Amino acid sequence: INDDGSIFHLHLRPDQLTDNIILVGDPARVELVASFFDTRDFDVQSREFRTIGGTYKGKPIMCLSHGIGPDNIDIVINELD
């Protein structure tokens, strides 16, 4: 946990987490996916982990990049849990 209460690698605070999450490998793809969101509430990046959160059809959603390889996916899934 970071000083601001965010998760260590992803730098996301608990109030930013949503039940609907789209995972992509490349951080550049996060922007493409988020372009379909109705609103954008935050954009957080820490190394290869980029997250854009907002709403789609009235529901909270976020798109998060995990980078390359199973080790990074493991970090993302464990921190989101």
Gaussian input, Z-matrix of N, CA and C with variables (Angstrom, degrees):
# hf/3-21g

backbone

0 1
 N
 C     1     B1
 C     2     B2     1     A1
 N     3     B3     2     A2     1     D1
 C     4     B4     3     A3     2     D2
 C     5     B5     4     A4     3     D3
 N     6     B6     5     A5     4     D4
 C     7     B7     6     A6     5     D5
 C     8     B8     7     A7     6     D6
 N     9     B9     8     A8     7     D7
 C    10    B10     9     A9     8     D8
 C    11    B11    10    A10     9     D9
 N    12    B12    11    A11    10    D10
 C    13    B13    12    A12    11    D11
 C    14    B14    13    A13    12    D12
 N    15    B15    14    A14    13    D13
 C    16    B16    15    A15    14    D14
 C    17    B17    16    A16    15    D15
 N    18    B18    17    A17    16    D16
 C    19    B19    18    A18    17    D17
 C    20    B20    19    A19    18    D18
 N    21    B21    20    A20    19    D19
 C    22    B22    21    A21    20    D20
 C    23    B23    22    A22    21    D21
 N    24    B24    23    A23    22    D22
 C    25    B25    24    A24    23    D23
 C    26    B26    25    A25    24    D24
 N    27    B27    26    A26    25    D25
 C    28    B28    27    A27    26    D26
 C    29    B29    28    A28    27    D27
 N    30    B30    29    A29    28    D28
 C    31    B31    30    A30    29    D29
 C    32    B32    31    A31    30    D30
 N    33    B33    32    A32    31    D31
 C    34    B34    33    A33    32    D32
 C    35    B35    34    A34    33    D33
 N    36    B36    35    A35    34    D34
 C    37    B37    36    A36    35    D35
 C    38    B38    37    A37    36    D36
 N    39    B39    38    A38    37    D37
 C    40    B40    39    A39    38    D38
 C    41    B41    40    A40    39    D39
 N    42    B42    41    A41    40    D40
 C    43    B43    42    A42    41    D41
 C    44    B44    43    A43    42    D42
 N    45    B45    44    A44    43    D43
 C    46    B46    45    A45    44    D44
 C    47    B47    46    A46    45    D45
 N    48    B48    47    A47    46    D46
 C    49    B49    48    A48    47    D47
 C    50    B50    49    A49    48    D48
 N    51    B51    50    A50    49    D49
 C    52    B52    51    A51    50    D50
 C    53    B53    52    A52    51    D51
 N    54    B54    53    A53    52    D52
 C    55    B55    54    A54    53    D53
 C    56    B56    55    A55    54    D54
 N    57    B57    56    A56    55    D55
 C    58    B58    57    A57    56    D56
 C    59    B59    58    A58    57    D57
 N    60    B60    59    A59    58    D58
 C    61    B61    60    A60    59    D59
 C    62    B62    61    A61    60    D60
 N    63    B63    62    A62    61    D61
 C    64    B64    63    A63    62    D62
 C    65    B65    64    A64    63    D63
 N    66    B66    65    A65    64    D64
 C    67    B67    66    A66    65    D65
 C    68    B68    67    A67    66    D66
 N    69    B69    68    A68    67    D67
 C    70    B70    69    A69    68    D68
 C    71    B71    70    A70    69    D69
 N    72    B72    71    A71    70    D70
 C    73    B73    72    A72    71    D71
 C    74    B74    73    A73    72    D72
 N    75    B75    74    A74    73    D73
 C    76    B76    75    A75    74    D74
 C    77    B77    76    A76    75    D75
 N    78    B78    77    A77    76    D76
 C    79    B79    78    A78    77    D77
 C    80    B80    79    A79    78    D78
 N    81    B81    80    A80    79    D79
 C    82    B82    81    A81    80    D80
 C    83    B83    82    A82    81    D81
 N    84    B84    83    A83    82    D82
 C    85    B85    84    A84    83    D83
 C    86    B86    85    A85    84    D84
 N    87    B87    86    A86    85    D85
 C    88    B88    87    A87    86    D86
 C    89    B89    88    A88    87    D87
 N    90    B90    89    A89    88    D88
 C    91    B91    90    A90    89    D89
 C    92    B92    91    A91    90    D90
 N    93    B93    92    A92    91    D91
 C    94    B94    93    A93    92    D92
 C    95    B95    94    A94    93    D93
 N    96    B96    95    A95    94    D94
 C    97    B97    96    A96    95    D95
 C    98    B98    97    A97    96    D96
 N    99    B99    98    A98    97    D97
 C   100   B100    99    A99    98    D98
 C   101   B101   100   A100    99    D99
 N   102   B102   101   A101   100   D100
 C   103   B103   102   A102   101   D101
 C   104   B104   103   A103   102   D102
 N   105   B105   104   A104   103   D103
 C   106   B106   105   A105   104   D104
 C   107   B107   106   A106   105   D105
 N   108   B108   107   A107   106   D106
 C   109   B109   108   A108   107   D107
 C   110   B110   109   A109   108   D108
 N   111   B111   110   A110   109   D109
 C   112   B112   111   A111   110   D110
 C   113   B113   112   A112   111   D111
 N   114   B114   113   A113   112   D112
 C   115   B115   114   A114   113   D113
 C   116   B116   115   A115   114   D114
 N   117   B117   116   A116   115   D115
 C   118   B118   117   A117   116   D116
 C   119   B119   118   A118   117   D117
 N   120   B120   119   A119   118   D118
 C   121   B121   120   A120   119   D119
 C   122   B122   121   A121   120   D120
 N   123   B123   122   A122   121   D121
 C   124   B124   123   A123   122   D122
 C   125   B125   124   A124   123   D123
 N   126   B126   125   A125   124   D124
 C   127   B127   126   A126   125   D125
 C   128   B128   127   A127   126   D126
 N   129   B129   128   A128   127   D127
 C   130   B130   129   A129   128   D128
 C   131   B131   130   A130   129   D129
 N   132   B132   131   A131   130   D130
 C   133   B133   132   A132   131   D131
 C   134   B134   133   A133   132   D132
 N   135   B135   134   A134   133   D133
 C   136   B136   135   A135   134   D134
 C   137   B137   136   A136   135   D135
 N   138   B138   137   A137   136   D136
 C   139   B139   138   A138   137   D137
 C   140   B140   139   A139   138   D138
 N   141   B141   140   A140   139   D139
 C   142   B142   141   A141   140   D140
 C   143   B143   142   A142   141   D141
 N   144   B144   143   A143   142   D142
 C   145   B145   144   A144   143   D143
 C   146   B146   145   A145   144   D144
 N   147   B147   146   A146   145   D145
 C   148   B148   147   A147   146   D146
 C   149   B149   148   A148   147   D147
 N   150   B150   149   A149   148   D148
 C   151   B151   150   A150   149   D149
 C   152   B152   151   A151   150   D150
 N   153   B153   152   A152   151   D151
 C   154   B154   153   A153   152   D152
 C   155   B155   154   A154   153   D153
 N   156   B156   155   A155   154   D154
 C   157   B157   156   A156   155   D155
 C   158   B158   157   A157   156   D156
 N   159   B159   158   A158   157   D157
 C   160   B160   159   A159   158   D158
 C   161   B161   160   A160   159   D159
 N   162   B162   161   A161   160   D160
 C   163   B163   162   A162   161   D161
 C   164   B164   163   A163   162   D162
 N   165   B165   164   A164   163   D163
 C   166   B166   165   A165   164   D164
 C   167   B167   166   A166   165   D165
 N   168   B168   167   A167   166   D166
 C   169   B169   168   A168   167   D167
 C   170   B170   169   A169   168   D168
 N   171   B171   170   A170   169   D169
 C   172   B172   171   A171   170   D170
 C   173   B173   172   A172   171   D171
 N   174   B174   173   A173   172   D172
 C   175   B175   174   A174   173   D173
 C   176   B176   175   A175   174   D174
 N   177   B177   176   A176   175   D175
 C   178   B178   177   A177   176   D176
 C   179   B179   178   A178   177   D177
 N   180   B180   179   A179   178   D178
 C   181   B181   180   A180   179   D179
 C   182   B182   181   A181   180   D180
 N   183   B183   182   A182   181   D181
 C   184   B184   183   A183   182   D182
 C   185   B185   184   A184   183   D183
 N   186   B186   185   A185   184   D184
 C   187   B187   186   A186   185   D185
 C   188   B188   187   A187   186   D186
 N   189   B189   188   A188   187   D187
 C   190   B190   189   A189   188   D188
 C   191   B191   190   A190   189   D189
 N   192   B192   191   A191   190   D190
 C   193   B193   192   A192   191   D191
 C   194   B194   193   A193   192   D192
 N   195   B195   194   A194   193   D193
 C   196   B196   195   A195   194   D194
 C   197   B197   196   A196   195   D195
 N   198   B198   197   A197   196   D196
 C   199   B199   198   A198   197   D197
 C   200   B200   199   A199   198   D198
 N   201   B201   200   A200   199   D199
 C   202   B202   201   A201   200   D200
 C   203   B203   202   A202   201   D201
 N   204   B204   203   A203   202   D202
 C   205   B205   204   A204   203   D203
 C   206   B206   205   A205   204   D204
 N   207   B207   206   A206   205   D205
 C   208   B208   207   A207   206   D206
 C   209   B209   208   A208   207   D207
 N   210   B210   209   A209   208   D208
 C   211   B211   210   A210   209   D209
 C   212   B212   211   A211   210   D210
 N   213   B213   212   A212   211   D211
 C   214   B214   213   A213   212   D212
 C   215   B215   214   A214   213   D213
 N   216   B216   215   A215   214   D214
 C   217   B217   216   A216   215   D215
 C   218   B218   217   A217   216   D216
 N   219   B219   218   A218   217   D217
 C   220   B220   219   A219   218   D218
 C   221   B221   220   A220   219   D219
 N   222   B222   221   A221   220   D220
 C   223   B223   222   A222   221   D221
 C   224   B224   223   A223   222   D222
 N   225   B225   224   A224   223   D223
 C   226   B226   225   A225   224   D224
 C   227   B227   226   A226   225   D225
 N   228   B228   227   A227   226   D226
 C   229   B229   228   A228   227   D227
 C   230   B230   229   A229   228   D228
 N   231   B231   230   A230   229   D229
 C   232   B232   231   A231   230   D230
 C   233   B233   232   A232   231   D231
 N   234   B234   233   A233   232   D232
 C   235   B235   234   A234   233   D233
 C   236   B236   235   A235   234   D234
 N   237   B237   236   A236   235   D235
 C   238   B238   237   A237   236   D236
 C   239   B239   238   A238   237   D237
 N   240   B240   239   A239   238   D238
 C   241   B241   240   A240   239   D239
 C   242   B242   241   A241   240   D240

   B1=1.4619
   B2=1.5367
   B3=1.3189
   B4=1.4618
   B5=1.5317
   B6=1.3209
   B7=1.4657
   B8=1.5285
   B9=1.3357
   B10=1.4692
   B11=1.5268
   B12=1.3447
   B13=1.4614
   B14=1.5142
   B15=1.3302
   B16=1.4648
   B17=1.5286
   B18=1.3337
   B19=1.4625
   B20=1.5276
   B21=1.3264
   B22=1.4637
   B23=1.5348
   B24=1.3173
   B25=1.4654
   B26=1.5236
   B27=1.3175
   B28=1.4660
   B29=1.5241
   B30=1.3286
   B31=1.4731
   B32=1.5241
   B33=1.3309
   B34=1.4618
   B35=1.5202
   B36=1.3232
   B37=1.4584
   B38=1.5306
   B39=1.3199
   B40=1.4711
   B41=1.5239
   B42=1.3330
   B43=1.4695
   B44=1.5303
   B45=1.3391
   B46=1.4615
   B47=1.5331
   B48=1.3065
   B49=1.4668
   B50=1.5251
   B51=1.3306
   B52=1.4590
   B53=1.5270
   B54=1.3161
   B55=1.4687
   B56=1.5241
   B57=1.3148
   B58=1.4660
   B59=1.5244
   B60=1.3384
   B61=1.4559
   B62=1.5225
   B63=1.3208
   B64=1.4574
   B65=1.5208
   B66=1.3371
   B67=1.4619
   B68=1.5202
   B69=1.3323
   B70=1.4628
   B71=1.5246
   B72=1.3129
   B73=1.4604
   B74=1.5207
   B75=1.3135
   B76=1.4566
   B77=1.5317
   B78=1.3405
   B79=1.4680
   B80=1.5355
   B81=1.3196
   B82=1.4632
   B83=1.5268
   B84=1.3334
   B85=1.4598
   B86=1.5250
   B87=1.3122
   B88=1.4728
   B89=1.5301
   B90=1.3200
   B91=1.4671
   B92=1.5255
   B93=1.3214
   B94=1.4643
   B95=1.5241
   B96=1.3327
   B97=1.4684
   B98=1.5238
   B99=1.3311
   B100=1.4696
   B101=1.5210
   B102=1.3225
   B103=1.4674
   B104=1.5303
   B105=1.3410
   B106=1.4584
   B107=1.5312
   B108=1.3346
   B109=1.4624
   B110=1.5325
   B111=1.3197
   B112=1.4621
   B113=1.5258
   B114=1.3398
   B115=1.4661
   B116=1.5187
   B117=1.3287
   B118=1.4683
   B119=1.5180
   B120=1.3390
   B121=1.4571
   B122=1.5197
   B123=1.3331
   B124=1.4562
   B125=1.5238
   B126=1.3294
   B127=1.4644
   B128=1.5226
   B129=1.3230
   B130=1.4650
   B131=1.5217
   B132=1.3354
   B133=1.4586
   B134=1.5130
   B135=1.3315
   B136=1.4574
   B137=1.5237
   B138=1.3167
   B139=1.4727
   B140=1.5248
   B141=1.3368
   B142=1.4668
   B143=1.5212
   B144=1.3160
   B145=1.4611
   B146=1.5300
   B147=1.3148
   B148=1.4675
   B149=1.5183
   B150=1.3172
   B151=1.4623
   B152=1.5225
   B153=1.3236
   B154=1.4575
   B155=1.5201
   B156=1.3160
   B157=1.4600
   B158=1.5035
   B159=1.3176
   B160=1.4524
   B161=1.5146
   B162=1.3286
   B163=1.4646
   B164=1.5285
   B165=1.3214
   B166=1.4630
   B167=1.5194
   B168=1.3134
   B169=1.4646
   B170=1.5307
   B171=1.3358
   B172=1.4536
   B173=1.5163
   B174=1.3267
   B175=1.4726
   B176=1.5288
   B177=1.3583
   B178=1.4577
   B179=1.5316
   B180=1.3190
   B181=1.4628
   B182=1.5246
   B183=1.3160
   B184=1.4539
   B185=1.5127
   B186=1.3174
   B187=1.4579
   B188=1.5130
   B189=1.3166
   B190=1.4590
   B191=1.5185
   B192=1.3304
   B193=1.4655
   B194=1.5236
   B195=1.3317
   B196=1.4687
   B197=1.5175
   B198=1.3173
   B199=1.4584
   B200=1.5238
   B201=1.3246
   B202=1.4632
   B203=1.5256
   B204=1.3193
   B205=1.4585
   B206=1.5103
   B207=1.3362
   B208=1.4633
   B209=1.5208
   B210=1.3211
   B211=1.4701
   B212=1.5314
   B213=1.3282
   B214=1.4707
   B215=1.5227
   B216=1.3262
   B217=1.4662
   B218=1.5256
   B219=1.3240
   B220=1.4663
   B221=1.5317
   B222=1.3123
   B223=1.4705
   B224=1.5244
   B225=1.3334
   B226=1.4645
   B227=1.5269
   B228=1.3240
   B229=1.4740
   B230=1.5242
   B231=1.3164
   B232=1.4719
   B233=1.5237
   B234=1.3206
   B235=1.4608
   B236=1.5241
   B237=1.3249
   B238=1.4633
   B239=1.5239
   B240=1.3318
   B241=1.4626
   B242=1.5067
   A1=108.27
   A2=115.61
   A3=121.05
   A4=110.42
   A5=115.85
   A6=120.86
   A7=113.35
   A8=116.77
   A9=119.82
   A10=112.81
   A11=117.46
   A12=121.87
   A13=113.89
   A14=117.00
   A15=120.34
   A16=111.04
   A17=114.82
   A18=120.92
   A19=108.18
   A20=116.29
   A21=122.89
   A22=114.17
   A23=118.82
   A24=120.99
   A25=113.69
   A26=116.33
   A27=120.17
   A28=113.68
   A29=116.86
   A30=122.97
   A31=112.29
   A32=116.38
   A33=121.70
   A34=109.67
   A35=115.85
   A36=121.08
   A37=109.30
   A38=117.96
   A39=120.54
   A40=113.68
   A41=118.13
   A42=120.50
   A43=113.12
   A44=117.44
   A45=120.78
   A46=112.68
   A47=117.81
   A48=120.83
   A49=110.80
   A50=116.15
   A51=121.83
   A52=109.31
   A53=116.03
   A54=120.26
   A55=111.52
   A56=117.02
   A57=122.08
   A58=109.22
   A59=115.83
   A60=121.49
   A61=109.22
   A62=115.98
   A63=121.74
   A64=106.94
   A65=117.15
   A66=122.18
   A67=109.92
   A68=115.82
   A69=122.19
   A70=107.92
   A71=116.42
   A72=119.89
   A73=112.81
   A74=116.61
   A75=123.21
   A76=111.18
   A77=117.84
   A78=119.99
   A79=113.24
   A80=118.11
   A81=120.81
   A82=111.52
   A83=117.53
   A84=120.66
   A85=112.51
   A86=117.12
   A87=120.79
   A88=109.23
   A89=116.84
   A90=121.40
   A91=110.72
   A92=117.45
   A93=121.10
   A94=111.14
   A95=117.20
   A96=120.94
   A97=110.40
   A98=116.97
   A99=120.81
   A100=112.26
   A101=117.94
   A102=119.69
   A103=111.35
   A104=117.35
   A105=121.73
   A106=112.45
   A107=118.30
   A108=121.52
   A109=109.05
   A110=116.27
   A111=121.08
   A112=111.27
   A113=116.10
   A114=121.50
   A115=108.53
   A116=114.89
   A117=121.18
   A118=107.12
   A119=116.47
   A120=120.92
   A121=113.37
   A122=117.80
   A123=120.30
   A124=110.47
   A125=114.40
   A126=122.79
   A127=105.89
   A128=116.12
   A129=121.63
   A130=108.96
   A131=117.08
   A132=119.42
   A133=110.03
   A134=115.10
   A135=123.59
   A136=106.61
   A137=115.89
   A138=122.46
   A139=110.12
   A140=117.87
   A141=120.43
   A142=113.79
   A143=117.31
   A144=121.81
   A145=109.88
   A146=116.67
   A147=120.75
   A148=108.30
   A149=115.97
   A150=121.54
   A151=109.63
   A152=115.63
   A153=121.45
   A154=106.30
   A155=115.56
   A156=121.15
   A157=111.12
   A158=115.55
   A159=120.63
   A160=110.11
   A161=115.49
   A162=119.75
   A163=109.25
   A164=114.33
   A165=122.22
   A166=107.06
   A167=115.75
   A168=122.08
   A169=111.70
   A170=114.89
   A171=121.47
   A172=115.97
   A173=117.63
   A174=120.31
   A175=110.07
   A176=116.35
   A177=119.53
   A178=110.43
   A179=115.67
   A180=121.30
   A181=108.77
   A182=115.95
   A183=119.27
   A184=109.59
   A185=115.25
   A186=122.09
   A187=106.85
   A188=116.10
   A189=122.16
   A190=109.31
   A191=117.01
   A192=120.62
   A193=109.72
   A194=115.39
   A195=119.81
   A196=112.93
   A197=118.02
   A198=119.43
   A199=110.85
   A200=115.44
   A201=121.26
   A202=110.92
   A203=115.61
   A204=121.20
   A205=115.28
   A206=114.59
   A207=120.66
   A208=113.42
   A209=118.22
   A210=119.55
   A211=110.78
   A212=116.18
   A213=119.60
   A214=111.63
   A215=116.40
   A216=119.57
   A217=109.74
   A218=116.47
   A219=121.31
   A220=110.56
   A221=117.17
   A222=121.02
   A223=110.11
   A224=116.32
   A225=121.05
   A226=111.34
   A227=116.35
   A228=119.95
   A229=110.80
   A230=117.62
   A231=120.17
   A232=112.02
   A233=117.98
   A234=119.23
   A235=112.09
   A236=117.35
   A237=119.84
   A238=111.50
   A239=116.21
   A240=121.06
   A241=108.58
   D1=131.77
   D2=178.21
   D3=-82.56
   D4=168.41
   D5=-178.33
   D6=-57.17
   D7=-30.96
   D8=-179.43
   D9=-86.59
   D10=5.71
   D11=178.66
   D12=88.26
   D13=2.87
   D14=-179.75
   D15=-83.25
   D16=160.17
   D17=178.83
   D18=-68.89
   D19=144.42
   D20=-167.76
   D21=-53.18
   D22=-60.51
   D23=-175.38
   D24=-81.47
   D25=-38.91
   D26=-173.24
   D27=-84.54
   D28=-19.07
   D29=-178.74
   D30=57.80
   D31=35.20
   D32=176.04
   D33=-104.45
   D34=135.94
   D35=175.85
   D36=-85.41
   D37=154.99
   D38=179.84
   D39=-53.67
   D40=-36.26
   D41=-179.30
   D42=-70.94
   D43=-11.03
   D44=178.40
   D45=-92.49
   D46=-15.04
   D47=-176.49
   D48=-73.54
   D49=141.66
   D50=179.04
   D51=-125.20
   D52=163.19
   D53=175.82
   D54=-77.28
   D55=-24.58
   D56=-178.54
   D57=-101.64
   D58=111.03
   D59=-175.56
   D60=-130.80
   D61=129.72
   D62=173.56
   D63=-105.65
   D64=122.06
   D65=178.80
   D66=-99.63
   D67=134.34
   D68=175.10
   D69=-133.24
   D70=157.88
   D71=-179.50
   D72=-78.59
   D73=-54.27
   D74=-173.45
   D75=-83.48
   D76=127.34
   D77=178.54
   D78=-57.31
   D79=-29.20
   D80=179.51
   D81=-66.80
   D82=-27.04
   D83=179.62
   D84=-71.56
   D85=-21.22
   D86=179.11
   D87=-60.15
   D88=-43.70
   D89=178.75
   D90=-61.14
   D91=-42.38
   D92=179.46
   D93=-61.71
   D94=-48.39
   D95=-179.81
   D96=-63.58
   D97=-44.33
   D98=-177.38
   D99=-67.20
   D100=-18.04
   D101=178.39
   D102=-65.19
   D103=-16.46
   D104=177.76
   D105=-92.00
   D106=-7.93
   D107=178.04
   D108=-67.21
   D109=150.48
   D110=175.16
   D111=-75.48
   D112=-38.69
   D113=176.52
   D114=-134.30
   D115=158.22
   D116=174.91
   D117=-125.84
   D118=119.48
   D119=-175.28
   D120=-100.41
   D121=-28.63
   D122=179.08
   D123=-157.58
   D124=157.32
   D125=178.04
   D126=-141.44
   D127=112.46
   D128=-175.46
   D129=-124.67
   D130=133.55
   D131=176.64
   D132=-135.02
   D133=134.60
   D134=172.93
   D135=-139.08
   D136=106.06
   D137=-174.42
   D138=55.03
   D139=-126.71
   D140=-178.43
   D141=-80.91
   D142=-3.62
   D143=-178.63
   D144=-93.90
   D145=101.81
   D146=176.95
   D147=-114.92
   D148=137.97
   D149=-179.98
   D150=-133.23
   D151=131.73
   D152=170.38
   D153=-121.93
   D154=127.17
   D155=179.68
   D156=-117.51
   D157=149.54
   D158=179.02
   D159=-174.33
   D160=-145.07
   D161=177.95
   D162=-131.46
   D163=152.93
   D164=173.69
   D165=-138.30
   D166=119.51
   D167=-176.75
   D168=51.57
   D169=40.85
   D170=175.51
   D171=83.09
   D172=-1.05
   D173=-178.93
   D174=-110.18
   D175=140.36
   D176=176.85
   D177=-63.81
   D178=139.98
   D179=-179.44
   D180=-151.73
   D181=154.16
   D182=172.88
   D183=-144.38
   D184=152.03
   D185=174.84
   D186=-117.83
   D187=132.77
   D188=-173.06
   D189=-134.88
   D190=134.08
   D191=176.50
   D192=-93.83
   D193=143.29
   D194=179.96
   D195=-112.23
   D196=-2.81
   D197=-179.72
   D198=76.25
   D199=-154.59
   D200=-173.53
   D201=-106.80
   D202=135.94
   D203=169.16
   D204=96.19
   D205=158.89
   D206=-177.87
   D207=-67.29
   D208=-27.12
   D209=179.80
   D210=-64.43
   D211=-42.67
   D212=178.83
   D213=-67.81
   D214=-39.65
   D215=177.70
   D216=-61.27
   D217=-39.43
   D218=178.28
   D219=-61.16
   D220=-43.20
   D221=178.56
   D222=-60.12
   D223=-48.19
   D224=-177.01
   D225=-61.91
   D226=-50.57
   D227=-176.75
   D228=-63.44
   D229=-42.60
   D230=179.72
   D231=-66.44
   D232=-39.12
   D233=179.73
   D234=-71.71
   D235=-31.65
   D236=177.52
   D237=-72.14
   D238=-25.63
   D239=-179.96
   D240=-73.52

